[in-house]
Amino acid sequence: MKSRIVLNIGKNKKKIDPCIYGHFAEHIGGVIYDGIWVGKDSKVRNYNGFRAELVDKLKKINPPVIRWPGGCYAETYNWRDGIGENRAVRRGWWYESDGMTEPNTVGTHEFVDFCRMVGAEPYFAMNITSGTPMDAREWIEYCNTENTSSAKEREKNGSRDSFRIKYWGIGNENWGGGGNMRPEYFADLYRIYSVVTYNVDSNTELICGGANASDYDWTRRVLENLSQSHKHMHGYSVHFYCADEGKNQTLEFSDNEWYQQINQAKRIDEIINTHWGIIKSYNMEDCAKLVIDEWGAWHHDRTPFDKKHLYAQQATMREAMVSAVTFNIFNNNCDKVRMANAAQLVNCIHSLFLSCGDKCITTPIYHVFDMYKGHQGGTVIETVVDNKSIEFTDRQKDVCLLDMLSVSASEKEGNITLTAANVSLDEDATVTLDTGNFEIDGDIKMSLLNSNNVHDCNTYENPEKITVGAQVTAENGCIVIPKASIALITFSYR
Ligand code: AHR
């Protein structure tokens, strides 16, 4: 297929918030223990207890922000269990599912330490389901103040300097695990928590717990109750997990299920725009920009490679494609989305890393984060694609169409980052770039992420099966994006 990508350079000034490339590390399965944390006395190379290999690799992709400690886990978390000498051992949120007790070895100080090591801002989720507004206020006071009794306690526990935690989440999935609330009740709780917690440190940014995927009714009813009230809000959360409509297995999928999965991932575009329409209808664009603080492909099998950790999944080229397509949508909607957090960092759903003992490998998802990092902080460029439609069938066996190319572009000081994913399993795309009144200055460079078989994944035995290929120069400006490949294309213009 021959295609043309038009880049409308300089037509808008919207910035891609680096936080769109954020992460999520919950106390669930093997994310914290066995994942990021191995312990200070471990034989596994570590920095202050954190897995050194993971820290080094994570640092390379410029992680802007990491959400913690949940998720659902946050809904029964008492932050006091995770400070000081004697840590409480608890049955945390996920005990019912995997029988693992929570030692609270990683608490506030340790997690902040981890974030500082990798250069990310922590994003803490408050417990509004089983805690109190005062608990939440005291957590902020403990983290962010000087000269208070809470600050003295923090100092006694080893941190003279305040942690200056900027992002705080009020609520997580309160329509479900987070208290099974009605939207009106949640809105009232939000009012209380936002007033009581902002008041202790007004440098914080408060994210309002929000809807599941296309539950627009939840958003309408929450915002109806918050738009006129006195509250503090700096973002509105939406969660979106996608799956194919067939077997929903990680490693075994048909061509049709490949397309279904990617098509499902693309629903995030409509979800962003419909929630945004509601936010606008309440004039809340300034305070309720979207925070997609859980997203990813969630398969409901447990891949044989890891039976131990709850929700542990492998990741094939299909997850890489889901990530690429999702990031292109986030970039193209960067006026509406201010943060996003892939769920979850390691040994879980849609993970960038898998670890076992002293082994730690990166999945193809990690490589997509790496390829797209140049977009962080860039000015988005509107792209128009002369696309081709691919046919597949949905659950009802109805014929559906999917665009063959998914694209986004941004610029920083005359340097363009263009990311293009060819979702076709059969056809390469030969692409010409149209930069309008601007001329491409010098070479066009391209690197690709792909594999001979889309079912491939990285394993402990073959950890580099899928990695980003060497950068090549597009000869005579001819760019070929092979089938089932993700391309990072960079060039300058004048
Ligand atoms: O990411 C796993 C779980 O999925 C989170 O704890 C919860 O918020 C969501 O339902």
Residues whose N, C-alpha, C, O or C-beta is under 5 A from the ligand:
A	BS01	AHR	G71 C72 Y73 E173 A343
